[in-house]
Amino acid sequence: MMKAIKVNGDSLSWETCDDFGELPSDHLEIDVVWTAVNRADLMQRAGMYAPPPGASNILGLEVSGRVAAVGDAVSGFEIGDEVCALLTGGGYATKVVVPAAQVLPIPKGYSLEKAAAVPEVFATAWLNLYEEARLKPGEKVLLHAAASGLGTAVIQLATAFGNPVFATAGDDAKLEICRKLGASGVWNRKEGSFIDAVKAWGGVDMILDPVGGNYIADDQKVLNADGRIVLIGLLGGRYAEVDLGVMLVKGHRLIGSTLRSRSVDDKARVLQALYRNVWPLLSAGQIEPLIDSNWPIEKAAEAMDYVAANKNIGKVLLQIAE
């Protein structure tokens, strides 16, 4: 038997649940040690983000742990290997079954705790910066909600690959962290619109926007010709005004992007790109996940409330085992 977090109305409980059936030949079973809180978990808990068809209903989009079983068609992994994995769901549990293509060995020198903060944010960062937006060296990035786990990964990754970052957040202390991570321009959204500050910085070529809503109109005003807005969330609402004239004349692109619902093949491609391009930087200490705090799995509800209140700078982790 295994245990997992169950959503019971407004509350969460750590309960015994049914184990998995026969292991698919191209999957691994992982004994989970750490998982992490992502905003998608908050949305799913609130009933606003259903898992894709066939995915686990259990919360959790990434884990680190040890391989417990290996499918017959899988090579390159052995029982006991320390790994991290990108999931479609199921991370808030003692065990998870996941396609082997979505699993990587933890970066050299990393603990399982530190490795749990890597898969979701760095996969999302790589996908949107270098596949969706196809950033070239020297192109500039505007990043909203920049002190989140994802934001802190994006700042480091973009900077490492030669793309200056302008970061917005709602707190001066958070912005100071963004500066230390490499952001060369910052703006506190509580001081009003970011438009003038970003224009003075020289405008941007790509915007990573988890807000949507009325941010989109302002995004357009600071986007250089041939610029790209990559929309990855709807914290500010799902409806926006778009100036189609500006989009047409300046060659702007508005791209919607999610990672969770993509195919196993897509996720495998992103993870292999991470392994080639990002794992060496993580292992060398040139970039690293920023961990805000860790909580026992039994306090998952409190950890999620903490994230919902925007108190975190970086990743919030949940410990499931030693």
VMD Tcl script that draws the C-alpha trace (Angstrom):
set ca {
  {0.00 0.00 0.00}
  {1.05 3.58 -0.59}
  {0.05 6.92 0.90}
  {-0.92 10.09 -0.90}
  {-2.46 13.51 -0.32}
  {-6.21 13.42 -0.96}
  {-8.31 16.52 -1.62}
  {-11.43 16.43 0.52}
  {-13.38 19.58 -0.23}
  {-11.35 22.46 1.20}
  {-9.05 20.22 3.22}
  {-6.16 17.89 2.46}
  {-5.41 14.60 4.16}
  {-2.48 12.16 4.05}
  {-4.15 8.80 3.49}
  {-3.47 5.22 2.51}
  {-4.53 4.48 -1.06}
  {-4.39 1.69 -3.60}
  {-1.01 0.77 -5.02}
  {-0.27 0.69 -8.74}
  {-0.98 -2.31 -10.92}
  {1.52 -3.91 -13.28}
  {4.38 -1.59 -14.23}
  {4.21 -0.57 -17.93}
  {7.27 -1.73 -19.84}
  {8.48 1.83 -20.61}
  {7.94 3.22 -17.10}
  {9.84 3.48 -13.82}
  {8.47 3.26 -10.31}
  {10.05 5.77 -7.95}
  {10.04 5.83 -4.16}
  {9.40 9.53 -3.64}
  {11.56 11.44 -1.15}
  {10.74 15.05 -2.11}
  {8.12 16.83 -4.17}
  {7.32 20.53 -4.67}
  {4.41 22.94 -4.66}
  {3.52 24.51 -8.00}
  {0.71 26.94 -8.78}
  {-0.84 24.29 -10.99}
  {-1.36 22.27 -7.78}
  {-3.24 25.18 -6.23}
  {-5.42 25.50 -9.32}
  {-6.14 21.77 -9.43}
  {-7.04 21.72 -5.74}
  {-9.47 24.61 -6.37}
  {-11.13 22.68 -9.21}
  {-9.84 25.03 -11.93}
  {-7.22 22.81 -13.59}
  {-8.23 19.23 -14.23}
  {-5.46 16.71 -14.95}
  {-5.09 15.70 -18.61}
  {-6.93 12.50 -19.64}
  {-5.29 9.44 -18.14}
  {-3.18 11.38 -15.63}
  {-3.22 10.78 -11.88}
  {-5.69 12.85 -9.88}
  {-3.09 13.16 -7.11}
  {-1.40 16.58 -6.90}
  {2.27 17.04 -7.71}
  {4.15 17.72 -10.96}
  {7.72 16.84 -9.98}
  {9.60 14.57 -7.59}
  {12.98 13.34 -6.57}
  {13.60 9.91 -5.14}
  {15.03 6.46 -5.76}
  {14.16 4.01 -8.52}
  {12.12 1.15 -7.03}
  {11.30 -0.82 -10.19}
  {12.30 -0.71 -13.86}
  {10.04 -1.59 -16.81}
  {11.16 -4.36 -19.14}
  {11.77 -1.96 -22.04}
  {13.76 0.60 -20.02}
  {17.54 0.87 -20.15}
  {19.91 3.25 -18.40}
  {18.30 3.05 -14.94}
  {18.80 0.61 -12.09}
  {16.99 0.02 -8.81}
  {18.33 2.43 -6.22}
  {19.37 5.16 -8.67}
  {18.72 8.67 -7.38}
  {16.58 10.50 -9.92}
  {14.25 13.43 -10.47}
  {11.18 13.37 -12.66}
  {8.72 15.61 -14.45}
  {5.17 14.37 -13.87}
  {1.69 14.90 -15.26}
  {0.44 14.31 -11.71}
  {0.91 12.04 -8.71}
  {3.86 13.60 -6.90}
  {2.23 14.09 -3.49}
  {2.60 10.37 -2.72}
  {5.07 7.82 -1.41}
  {5.39 6.24 -4.86}
  {4.93 7.34 -8.44}
  {4.97 5.55 -11.79}
  {6.27 7.68 -14.65}
  {7.48 7.17 -18.23}
  {11.24 6.66 -18.14}
  {11.57 9.40 -20.77}
  {10.46 11.93 -18.13}
  {13.14 10.89 -15.62}
  {16.72 12.11 -15.32}
  {19.58 11.31 -12.93}
  {19.94 14.08 -10.38}
  {22.64 16.65 -11.25}
  {26.11 15.69 -10.05}
  {26.69 16.80 -6.46}
  {23.00 17.42 -5.77}
  {21.03 16.11 -2.81}
  {17.56 14.70 -3.42}
  {16.16 17.77 -1.70}
  {17.88 20.16 -4.06}
  {17.07 18.03 -7.11}
  {13.33 18.18 -6.35}
  {13.40 21.91 -7.12}
  {14.72 21.40 -10.66}
  {12.41 19.51 -13.07}
  {9.29 21.65 -13.44}
  {10.85 25.11 -13.36}
  {13.89 24.44 -15.52}
  {11.88 22.41 -18.05}
  {9.32 25.22 -18.25}
  {12.04 27.85 -18.53}
  {13.89 26.01 -21.31}
  {10.71 25.21 -23.25}
  {9.45 28.78 -23.29}
  {12.71 30.70 -23.68}
  {14.50 28.56 -26.22}
  {11.83 26.53 -27.99}
  {8.66 28.62 -27.99}
  {10.30 32.08 -28.15}
  {13.47 30.83 -29.89}
  {15.59 33.43 -28.14}
  {18.85 34.38 -29.76}
  {21.91 35.57 -27.79}
  {21.53 39.23 -26.86}
  {17.74 39.33 -27.13}
  {16.13 40.77 -24.00}
  {13.47 39.25 -21.76}
  {10.73 40.79 -19.61}
  {9.71 38.45 -16.81}
  {6.64 38.94 -14.62}
  {6.21 37.31 -11.17}
  {9.97 37.03 -11.25}
  {10.57 35.84 -7.67}
  {8.62 32.60 -8.08}
  {10.35 29.26 -8.38}
  {9.99 29.53 -12.14}
  {11.04 33.17 -12.22}
  {14.25 32.57 -10.29}
  {15.12 29.74 -12.70}
  {14.34 31.86 -15.77}
  {16.56 34.74 -14.61}
  {19.55 32.46 -14.13}
  {19.02 30.42 -17.29}
  {18.44 33.40 -19.56}
  {21.42 35.27 -18.12}
  {23.66 32.23 -18.53}
  {22.72 32.02 -22.22}
  {23.31 35.70 -22.91}
  {19.76 37.08 -22.63}
  {19.40 40.11 -20.29}
  {16.35 40.01 -18.01}
  {14.06 42.77 -16.73}
  {12.13 41.43 -13.71}
  {8.86 42.61 -12.19}
  {7.51 41.62 -8.78}
  {5.47 43.14 -5.98}
  {8.11 43.47 -3.28}
  {11.47 45.27 -3.09}
  {13.09 42.42 -1.15}
  {12.07 40.00 -3.90}
  {13.46 42.33 -6.54}
  {16.79 42.51 -4.73}
  {17.00 38.71 -4.94}
  {16.21 38.96 -8.65}
  {19.11 41.40 -9.06}
  {21.46 39.04 -7.25}
  {20.39 36.21 -9.55}
  {21.26 38.31 -12.60}
  {18.32 40.55 -13.52}
  {19.74 43.82 -14.87}
  {16.46 45.73 -14.68}
  {13.69 45.52 -12.05}
  {10.32 47.11 -11.31}
  {7.97 46.91 -8.31}
  {4.48 46.51 -9.77}
  {3.03 48.26 -6.70}
  {4.59 51.47 -8.01}
  {2.38 51.40 -11.11}
  {2.87 50.33 -14.69}
  {6.18 48.88 -15.80}
  {5.90 50.47 -19.26}
  {8.13 53.53 -18.83}
  {10.81 51.63 -16.94}
  {11.02 48.88 -19.55}
  {11.06 51.39 -22.42}
  {13.92 53.24 -20.72}
  {15.73 49.88 -20.49}
  {15.45 49.60 -24.27}
  {12.33 47.50 -24.64}
  {12.32 43.72 -24.87}
  {12.24 41.00 -27.49}
  {10.36 38.38 -25.46}
  {7.96 38.49 -22.51}
  {7.25 35.52 -20.25}
  {3.85 36.29 -18.79}
  {2.08 34.15 -16.16}
  {-0.45 36.94 -15.49}
  {-2.43 37.57 -18.67}
  {-5.48 39.82 -18.25}
  {-4.70 43.53 -18.60}
  {-0.95 42.84 -18.60}
  {-1.13 41.82 -22.26}
  {-1.96 45.34 -23.48}
  {0.97 46.75 -21.49}
  {3.23 43.94 -22.71}
  {2.59 45.01 -26.30}
  {3.71 48.55 -25.53}
  {7.24 47.50 -24.55}
  {7.76 44.75 -27.10}
  {10.25 45.43 -29.88}
  {9.56 44.57 -33.52}
  {9.26 40.82 -34.10}
  {8.80 40.34 -30.35}
  {7.11 37.37 -28.69}
  {4.76 37.22 -25.71}
  {4.64 33.72 -24.24}
  {1.57 33.35 -22.02}
  {1.99 30.65 -19.38}
  {-0.66 31.54 -16.80}
  {-3.82 33.49 -16.07}
  {-3.23 35.00 -12.64}
  {-4.72 38.28 -13.90}
  {-7.65 36.77 -15.78}
  {-8.36 34.98 -19.03}
  {-9.57 37.93 -21.10}
  {-7.38 40.70 -22.52}
  {-7.37 43.56 -25.01}
  {-4.95 42.99 -27.87}
  {-4.06 45.76 -30.29}
  {-4.15 43.83 -33.54}
  {-2.83 46.84 -35.46}
  {0.34 46.91 -33.39}
  {0.64 43.14 -33.66}
  {0.36 43.32 -37.43}
  {2.69 46.26 -38.05}
  {5.40 45.21 -35.56}
  {5.21 41.49 -36.30}
  {4.39 40.52 -32.72}
  {3.48 36.96 -31.76}
  {1.28 35.90 -28.83}
  {2.00 32.28 -27.89}
  {0.06 30.20 -25.38}
  {2.17 27.54 -23.72}
  {1.68 24.81 -21.13}
  {3.98 21.91 -20.27}
  {1.74 19.54 -18.35}
  {-0.57 18.54 -21.22}
  {2.20 17.87 -23.73}
  {2.93 14.38 -24.98}
  {5.54 12.11 -23.45}
  {7.63 12.57 -26.59}
  {7.52 16.37 -26.20}
  {8.50 16.16 -22.55}
  {11.27 13.72 -23.37}
  {12.68 16.14 -25.93}
  {12.64 19.01 -23.42}
  {14.29 16.90 -20.73}
  {17.01 15.71 -23.07}
  {17.69 19.35 -23.99}
  {17.96 20.10 -20.27}
  {20.33 17.20 -19.74}
  {22.60 18.42 -22.55}
  {22.47 22.15 -21.95}
  {21.45 22.82 -18.34}
  {22.64 19.84 -16.27}
  {26.31 20.82 -16.80}
  {25.56 24.34 -15.50}
  {23.72 22.95 -12.46}
  {26.50 20.46 -11.69}
  {29.14 23.19 -12.00}
  {27.22 25.53 -9.66}
  {26.87 28.21 -12.34}
  {23.10 28.19 -11.81}
  {21.00 26.50 -9.16}
  {17.40 26.22 -8.01}
  {16.46 28.70 -5.32}
  {14.70 26.94 -2.43}
  {12.53 29.08 -0.20}
  {11.46 26.49 2.37}
  {10.59 22.86 2.96}
  {7.63 21.33 4.78}
  {6.64 17.80 5.82}
  {4.04 16.30 3.49}
  {1.53 16.28 6.34}
  {1.62 20.09 6.20}
  {0.96 20.30 2.46}
  {-2.10 22.50 3.02}
  {-0.06 25.07 4.97}
  {2.66 25.01 2.33}
  {0.11 25.62 -0.42}
  {-1.43 28.50 1.53}
  {2.05 30.00 1.86}
  {2.52 29.89 -1.92}
  {-0.99 31.22 -2.54}
  {-0.14 34.23 -0.36}
  {2.93 34.96 -2.55}
  {5.27 34.67 0.43}
  {7.84 32.47 -1.27}
  {10.99 33.48 -3.12}
  {11.88 30.36 -5.07}
  {10.63 26.83 -4.63}
  {8.59 25.41 -1.76}
  {9.34 21.71 -1.18}
  {7.47 18.90 0.56}
  {9.36 16.05 2.24}
  {7.81 12.61 2.01}
  {10.64 10.30 3.16}
  {14.25 10.29 4.27}
}
mol new
graphics top color blue
foreach p $ca { graphics top sphere $p radius 0.5 }
foreach p [lrange $ca 0 end-1] q [lrange $ca 1 end] { graphics top cylinder $p $q radius 0.2 }
display resetview
